[in-house]
Amino acid sequence: MVTIKVAINGFGTIGKRVADAIDAQKDMSVVGVTKTGPSFGCGLAVKRGFPLYCTFDDEEKISSFAERGYDCKGGLSDLLSIADIVIDCSPGKMGAENLAKYKSAGVKYMFQGGEKHSLTGLSYTSCANHAENFNAQGTRVVSCNTTGLSRTLVPLFDFCGSLKVECTMIRRAADPGDSHKGPINAIKPVLQVPSHHGPDVMSVKPEIQINSMAVAVPTTLMHVHAIIADLPVGHGLSTEMIIDMWKNSPRIIVMNGKNDRIPTTAEVMEMARDIGRKWGDLHEIFVWEDGVKLVDDRLYYFQAIHQESDVIPENVDCVRALMGTEKDWRVSVSNTDQAISNYYGL
Ligand SMILES: NC(=O)c1ccc[n+]([C@@H]2O[C@H](COP(=O)([O-])OP(=O)(O)OC[C@H]3O[C@@H](n4cnc5c(N)ncnc54)[C@H](OP(=O)(O)O)[C@@H]3O)[C@@H](O)[C@H]2O)c1
């Protein structure tokens, strides 16, 4: 089996998780990760055995790593020269600048949800459009919210053939590792209506008609979505059938808030820590069974999203799509998730 050589540009919240998930797979390996300078994250790269490169090609910046005791192998260009594909995990809105570097190095490239669809003209979610991304030169893995919406809405759409959705994103104010975001004592409506989250689903599944509003609340654990979906007349579904559909779909966990005593995101994240993935991650979308209700043709439900980690396995599947090594998204998802479980000894 040929091993796909993956570079990771940006080793922060998403980059370090993607690096572990890639390292867990048999068919790909991490050839290097970048840091802008010798900060605490370099220690993790060294501990994990990931070759460390500088985000920039500047000699002075490269040598600053050695001054702090880190072995830096070179600049971004050196890393790109040994990679088949680069996963850009830089902070959002740096895409245009980085895209030019990837194109000039002739590597395939993947961006994250902080970039706009227009940067690549193509976006990715495993269950929605793996085939459309097959052998493409570059794409964007959609954001945590869009990934979460796609996980539950795409199977529903595939069954019904049409779907009209309104949703409210109740967003965590910051990642647990952020110290510069808020609010800490307020509820902050996103005064751009509709918010970008819902419509972004149409970048991977244009047939789903969807709009969203968003508010940021003072919590760092998870996002919660309150979703109303109108199914077509004659859909033939019941509440129980929809719950079963989600229980049988990959990367969705359905539990009963009352009976399982898991009523809030605090208990959901405690359950996630019990699973035993690193950082207490929850790759699955969490749906409260007793919060799902179909009234005539209108479906109501809540779901919770672990913002730092639901996109991680999607990045692995996306590598296989772009490299043209696995056409069946279900096979890729199964291989990805099994390898991650084995990696953490779960
Ligand atoms: N965090 C989430 O919950 C989440 C969820 C889904 C998607 N995303 C998206 O994922 C992307 C990365 O977000 P993140 O949360 O991982 O950000 P982050 O924690 O701030 O990490 C970004 C990393 O990139 C490094 N970096 C800075 N400038 C760079 C450049 N020009 N080129 C390459 N790397 C650079 C950073 O600096 P240092 O090397 O100095 O540390 C850091 O290591 C964004 O598009 C974001 O919207 C984030």
The ligand as a MOL file (V3000), in Angstrom:
LIG
                    3D

  0  0  0     0  0            999 V3000
M  V30 BEGIN CTAB
M  V30 COUNTS 48 52 0 0 0
M  V30 BEGIN ATOM
M  V30 1 N -11.2820 25.6080 16.8840 0
M  V30 2 C -12.4130 25.1320 16.4060 0
M  V30 3 O -13.3230 24.8240 17.1650 0
M  V30 4 C -12.5860 24.9360 14.9320 0
M  V30 5 C -13.5540 24.0340 14.4960 0
M  V30 6 C -13.6960 23.7900 13.1230 0
M  V30 7 C -12.8980 24.4860 12.2310 0
M  V30 8 N -11.9980 25.3900 12.6990 0 CHG=1
M  V30 9 C -11.1730 26.0880 11.6900 0
M  V30 10 O -9.8840 25.4700 11.6720 0
M  V30 11 C -8.8960 26.4480 11.3380 0
M  V30 12 C -7.8480 26.4680 12.4380 0
M  V30 13 O -8.4700 26.8910 13.6450 0
M  V30 14 P -7.8330 26.5900 15.0600 0
M  V30 15 O -8.9370 26.7460 16.0340 0
M  V30 16 O -7.0690 25.3440 15.0450 0 CHG=-1
M  V30 17 O -6.8320 27.8270 15.2060 0
M  V30 18 P -5.6720 27.9760 16.2630 0
M  V30 19 O -5.9060 27.1380 17.4540 0
M  V30 20 O -5.4820 29.4440 16.4390 0
M  V30 21 O -4.4010 27.3580 15.5210 0
M  V30 22 C -3.8950 27.9110 14.3490 0
M  V30 23 C -2.4310 27.5010 14.1870 0
M  V30 24 O -1.8690 28.0100 12.9830 0
M  V30 25 C -0.6670 28.7500 13.2940 0
M  V30 26 N -0.5140 29.8380 12.3260 0
M  V30 27 C -0.5830 31.1730 12.5090 0
M  V30 28 N -0.4050 31.8190 11.3510 0
M  V30 29 C -0.2130 30.8850 10.4040 0
M  V30 30 C 0.0430 30.9110 8.9900 0
M  V30 31 N 0.1740 32.0530 8.3260 0
M  V30 32 N 0.1680 29.7220 8.3400 0
M  V30 33 C 0.0740 28.5530 8.9890 0
M  V30 34 N -0.1550 28.4650 10.3260 0
M  V30 35 C -0.2950 29.6140 11.0150 0
M  V30 36 C -0.8940 29.2230 14.6950 0
M  V30 37 O 0.2240 29.7860 15.2730 0
M  V30 38 P 1.4000 29.1960 16.1970 0
M  V30 39 O 2.1840 28.2650 15.3520 0
M  V30 40 O 2.1340 30.4150 16.6040 0
M  V30 41 O 0.7780 28.4740 17.3570 0
M  V30 42 C -1.5410 27.9800 15.3080 0
M  V30 43 O -0.6460 26.9490 15.5890 0
M  V30 44 C -9.6550 27.7620 11.1480 0
M  V30 45 O -10.0170 27.8660 9.7870 0
M  V30 46 C -10.9030 27.5570 11.9730 0
M  V30 47 O -11.9760 28.3670 11.5640 0
M  V30 48 C -11.7970 25.6080 14.0170 0
M  V30 END ATOM
M  V30 BEGIN BOND
M  V30 1 1 1 2
M  V30 2 2 2 3
M  V30 3 1 2 4
M  V30 4 1 4 5
M  V30 5 2 4 48
M  V30 6 2 5 6
M  V30 7 1 6 7
M  V30 8 2 7 8
M  V30 9 1 8 9
M  V30 10 1 8 48
M  V30 11 1 9 10
M  V30 12 1 9 46
M  V30 13 1 10 11
M  V30 14 1 11 12
M  V30 15 1 11 44
M  V30 16 1 12 13
M  V30 17 1 13 14
M  V30 18 2 14 15
M  V30 19 1 14 16
M  V30 20 1 14 17
M  V30 21 1 17 18
M  V30 22 2 18 19
M  V30 23 1 18 20
M  V30 24 1 18 21
M  V30 25 1 21 22
M  V30 26 1 22 23
M  V30 27 1 23 24
M  V30 28 1 23 42
M  V30 29 1 24 25
M  V30 30 1 25 26
M  V30 31 1 25 36
M  V30 32 1 26 27
M  V30 33 1 26 35
M  V30 34 2 27 28
M  V30 35 1 28 29
M  V30 36 1 29 30
M  V30 37 2 29 35
M  V30 38 1 30 31
M  V30 39 2 30 32
M  V30 40 1 32 33
M  V30 41 2 33 34
M  V30 42 1 34 35
M  V30 43 1 36 37
M  V30 44 1 36 42
M  V30 45 1 37 38
M  V30 46 2 38 39
M  V30 47 1 38 40
M  V30 48 1 38 41
M  V30 49 1 42 43
M  V30 50 1 44 45
M  V30 51 1 44 46
M  V30 52 1 46 47
M  V30 END BOND
M  V30 END CTAB
M  END
